[in-house]
Amino acid sequence: MPHPMIRLHNIETNEVIDREMTDSEYAEYSQNMEATVNKEAEATAKDTARTALLQRLGITEAEAELLK
């Protein structure tokens, strides 16, 4: 499977080079994407848990903010 492409733009010469990511660039890219997905999943789980707790308590977001 080919790696994603990288676009390099030299502003001084206006030269544009499109090339495939190297193996090390792709490994770093994959790790960053995995970390991003994990952070989004954690945030979604936290929001879901918060919403469930607020429903069990029978209060709104605004009322929960007053408790801080």
Buried (B, 14 or more C-beta within 10 A) or exposed (E): EEBEEBEEEEEEEEEEEEEEBEEEBBEEBEEEEEEEEEEEEEEEEEEEEEEEEBEEEEBEEEEEEEEE
